[in-house]
């Protein structure tokens, strides 16, 4: 099964919602008040214990500005999970979720796992621009688990990534079962379909994923 | 200015190597020996790293060069060539007091005829205002440590103004995240009025491609780094290509002239000396030179996208920039020479 698996995760969302921050918080268990803008794409990884099984989470942290998107879509294709983020103090960042969801639909694998996170939930009532219910609603519509998180106060960070990792695992197990069934049912030289579990993410992903990322 | 930017053909040449020249044999001189990196696994520091503003007493060569530059500043016969040569040769313009005077000269900015600086209030309506402010607020590491808060906040407002002035005056130029890293370098050295004029020139020339509506051209342009690697060290290119690490590791280098990625202030301004006196594509040659220089480290890494992106995107602390700049210039000349030779033979 998932022996020493690597799960590839992409973090998306508007500029300044806290993408780099959540990755640092999760991978390094640290928080900085000010970050530098991400230019292009950054990368971190963390070995986690997923219900007793070691898993390597590869987390790709992207630039929020729209013009970088053409450069990062190569990474959408390789992603098994996406952490989509907004900032609860910025209505724009919430409204732009539909833009990000459309991007995901256009560029990522059709069955990519998504988790939604509304960051900065430690804010005061006066600062808050998006109620939790609105997050719940969009998450339900798009079938994504949803967490309000705070990088600053370390709320729900771990849960967010573990949920994503568990969903990826479920997906892979599900795919694996389908794959076995298909293999058994297969007689002769049936062409392997791309949805049979050997998408571009498993071993030997050399040619299908596209040559270089920029 | 003429001299600095008479490079259209060079630029076209370099562009051509991307498509047509990638299959050329390495016909370059092999005698350019590189000081090899120490064999060690780099300790990756993933924190939003501090920029070191450490200063060192000038050595005797720097002192001699400083005196020469000071003399040239007072000499009415000094010409653009004088400044170009100082900016490129070892130690560059030596210190920020000299840079403040010579940087504008390199770009023909007349510091006696500066436009009035508008207020932030007058520029706030620009559609990129929010994005610019978000990035400027996240540029703290670029300010000297210990700078009084009030002073820093004033400088950050000035930075916002410099950026918005350029994109307001040239509506066809689009702001990109990283532009603020370039602008701040000039702001801190020359002050806001001069920095604006410098950014105006850079934005319409050196950085013009980066400021197009999309990064499509930049994306193609980055391939230069691999094209040079292919010519110089085919196995290295093949290794990188196989890993699918792509070229996004070099994106901030190109977009910010390394200002975003370097760990020491001294190296940032040294590179800026050189870039102000060079072809706009030179940062890509420096990027390639760095990749070639790190060959041993690269080959020791696992051949996969994540490992190599991670290794390459973090610049080692101890890069020998004088060597790398020299090497880049040689690569640039070699490639443009080959191109003109090939063109002549073609006709």
Contacts between the chains, C-beta under 8 A, distances in Angstrom:
chain1	res1	chain2	res2	distance
A	15	B	131	6.2
A	15	B	134	5.5
A	15	B	135	7.9
A	15	B	177	7.3
A	16	B	134	4.6
A	16	B	138	7.7
A	24	B	46	7.6
A	24	B	47	7.9
A	24	B	48	7.9
A	27	B	46	7.5
A	28	B	46	6.4
A	28	B	47	7.4
A	30	B	47	7.3
A	32	B	47	7.6
A	32	B	48	5.6
A	34	B	48	7.6
A	34	B	137	7.3
A	34	B	138	5.9
A	34	B	140	5.1
A	35	B	48	5.6
A	35	B	138	5.7
A	36	B	48	5.5
A	36	B	138	5.4
A	36	B	139	7.1
A	36	B	140	8.0
A	36	B	141	6.0
A	36	B	260	7.3
A	37	B	134	7.5
A	37	B	135	4.8
A	37	B	138	5.1
A	37	B	139	7.9
A	37	B	177	4.7
A	37	B	178	7.3
A	37	B	180	7.7
A	38	B	177	7.7
A	39	B	177	5.7
A	39	B	178	4.6
A	39	B	181	8.0
A	39	B	251	6.2
A	39	B	252	3.9
A	39	B	255	6.1
A	39	B	256	6.9
A	39	B	260	5.7
A	40	B	248	4.4
A	40	B	249	7.8
A	40	B	251	3.9
A	40	B	252	5.9
A	41	B	248	5.1
A	41	B	309	7.6
A	42	B	313	7.2
A	43	B	306	5.8
A	43	B	309	5.5
A	43	B	310	5.3
A	43	B	313	7.5
A	44	B	46	6.5
A	45	B	306	6.8
A	58	B	306	5.4
A	63	B	177	5.8
A	64	B	177	7.8
A	65	B	131	6.4
A	65	B	176	6.8
A	65	B	177	4.7
A	67	B	174	6.8
A	67	B	176	6.0
A	67	B	213	7.8
A	67	B	214	6.1
A	67	B	215	5.7
A	68	B	177	7.2
A	68	B	215	6.9
A	70	B	214	6.0
A	70	B	215	5.7
A	70	B	216	6.6
A	70	B	219	6.8
A	71	B	215	5.7
A	71	B	219	6.0
A	71	B	248	6.2
A	71	B	251	6.8
A	72	B	248	7.6
A	74	B	246	6.6
A	78	B	305	7.7
A	206	B	242	7.6
A	206	B	244	7.5
A	209	B	244	6.6
A	211	B	241	7.2
A	211	B	244	6.7
A	212	B	226	7.8
A	212	B	241	7.0
A	212	B	244	6.0
A	212	B	245	7.5
A	212	B	246	4.2
A	212	B	247	6.5
A	213	B	244	7.0
A	213	B	245	7.5
A	213	B	246	2.8
A	213	B	247	7.3
A	213	B	248	5.6
A	213	B	305	7.4
A	214	B	219	5.2
A	214	B	222	5.7
A	214	B	246	4.9
A	214	B	247	4.6
A	214	B	248	5.1
A	214	B	251	7.0
